[in-house]
């Protein structure tokens, strides 16, 4: 799922391509937006798109006259900006916004809305969002007091910090890779209860959350430092597939059974309960260093990393 930094990059691309320009055509294929279009035929034509921005994992386009469009990419969605869009409609297409010199197409996202008024007051999922992990330069810095106010409630006291970081009503924009990297950066056990967090640990979170989000945004998803990335690029023992850029992006996320860059211990993964309700429990995989983060959960014996070896025409996997 695209997280806050990736959605911000989509918003930047759309703002550059569409911002300040009149809508030549706008076609939606989601049920909600299609119904709105039928009720307001042609109302958006020639209206200027004032700005496209993001808040957390949500993308919003503000349109002249108090209109807006809103999308959430969920797991597989993406926006594409095209100079010469295909005439044929792809079955994955959910919306197509055309201005005089560009076209933005939304693919595979289940959520695309149109409406009038302030979307941050009207759309429930926007109205309830927590602190934005990636504030814009013209906004106030990361709002630590509001984050702490939402975090340190009696309702959250018995929740784990690994679960809370995914709660978009507390923090807007964190997904699975950012929460793993933030917790590692803070040297925090993902299963530590919110009520047990010390003042020092809270300070580390306040520092790390916007720092990691900004780093991922400016580097297109990398959370490691330049020094760590160089190590990952040059030491085959630290990655699954030497030479692959993907393995050089993170400290712990999707580095299961590889050495920790800080202490050399084996990176592990476990499913963690992130939400419990009357429908049951929902879990997500969390990646962590048991040594650096001081976890005391029960772990199975770790496996050696697997290495791909080519032998003639065959490719086999062997224990490294």
C-alpha positions, 0 to 999 in steps of 0.5 A, spaced: 500 500 500 502 506 498 504 510 504 504 518 506 510 519 502 508 515 496 501 519 496 505 525 497 509 524 490 503 522 486 500 529 489 506 533 487 505 530 480 498 531 479 499 538 482 504 540 477 500 537 471 493 540 473 494 545 478 491 552 475 488 549 469 481 548 467 478 541 467 477 539 459 473 533 462 473 529 468 470 522 468 469 517 474 468 510 474 467 509 481 460 508 484 460 514 488 463 519 483 459 517 477 452 518 481 455 525 483 456 526 476 449 524 474 446 529 479 451 535 477 452 534 469 457 538 466 458 542 473 466 541 473 467 543 466 472 549 465 473 549 472 480 551 474 483 546 479 486 550 484 491 545 488 492 538 489 495 536 496 495 530 500 494 528 507 496 522 510 494 516 505 489 521 502 489 525 496 485 531 495 484 536 489 481 543 490 477 545 484 474 552 483 467 554 486 468 550 492 468 543 489 473 537 490 475 530 488 478 525 493 482 519 492 485 513 497 489 508 493 488 502 498 493 497 496 494 497 489 491 504 486 496 509 483 495 515 479 499 516 472 500 523 469 500 522 461 501 527 455 498 523 450 493 518 454 490 512 450 483 513 447 481 506 450 479 505 457 483 500 461 479 496 465 483 498 471 481 505 470 477 509 475 478 516 473 480 520 468 482 528 469 483 532 462 486 539 462 489 542 456 496 539 456 495 533 460 491 528 463 491 524 470 488 517 470 487 513 476 488 506 476 485 500 481 483 505 487 477 503 490 475 510 492 474 516 488 469 521 490 467 528 488 463 533 492 462 540 494 465 544 500 471 543 505 473 535 504 476 535 510 470 537 514 465 533 509 468 526 508 468 522 514 475 519 513 478 525 512 475 529 518 477 523 522 485 523 520 490 524 525 496 528 525 499 529 518 506 525 518 508 529 512 506 537 513 507 541 507 513 547 508 507 552 508 504 549 514 506 548 521 511 543 523 509 536 525 504 537 530 507 533 536 502 536 542 496 533 538 499 526 536 501 525 544 494 528 545 491 522 541 496 517 543 496 518 550 488 516 552 485 511 556 483 507 550 490 506 547 493 505 554 493 497 553 494 497 545 501 496 543 505 501 539 506 497 533 498 497 532 497 504 534 502 507 529 498 504 524 491 508 526 490 513 521 486 517 526 492 518 531 497 518 525 496 520 518 500 516 513 504 511 516 503 504 513 507 497 514 514 499 512 514 506 515 512 503 522 517 498 522 523 503 520 520 508 525 520 503 531 527 500 529 530 507 529 527 509 536 529 502 538 522 500 541 519 493 542 513 493 537 509 490 543 511 495 548 504 498 551 503 505 550 502 506 557 509 503 558 512 508 554 517 513 557 518 520 556 524 519 553 521 514 548 516 518 546 521 524 545 524 519 540 518 517 536 516 525 536 523 526 532 523 519 528 516 520 525 517 526 521 524 525 520 523 518 517 517 520 513 521 526 510 527 521 508 522 516 504 519 522 501 525 525 498 528 519 496 522 515 493 521 510 499 528 509 502 529 509 509 536 508 510 541 513 511 546 514 505 552 510 509 547 504 510 545 504 503 552 504 501 554 498 506 547 494 503 550 495 496 557 493 497 556 487 502 553 481 499 551 478 506 547 484 507 542 482 502 538 477 499 540 478 491 546 482 491 546 488 485 538 489 486 536 496 489 530 493 492 534 490 498 538 496 499 532 501 501 530 499 509 533 497 515 528 492 517 522 492 513 522 485 509 530 483 511 527 477 515 533 473 516 538 478 514 543 481 519 541 487 523 546 493 520 547 496 527 548 489 531 549 484 527 543 480 530 538 476 525 532 481 523 525 477 524 518 478 522 512 476 526 504 477 525 502 482 530 495 484 532 493 491 530 486 491 531 481 487 535 473 488 534 467 484 534 469 481 527 475 478 530 483 480 530 486 483 524 494 482 524 500 485 520 507 482 519 512 486 523 519 486 522 524 488 527 531 486 530 530 482 537 536 485 540 536 492 538 529 493 540 529 489 546 523 484 544 521 478 548 516 475 544 517 468 543 521 466 536 522 460 532 529 458 530 531 463 525 533 461 518 539 462 514 538 467 508 537 464 502 541 465 496 540 464 489 545 460 485 545 459 477 548 452 475 548 452 467 541 453 465 538 451 472 537 456 478 537 453 485 536 456 492 541 454 497 542 456 504 547 461 505 
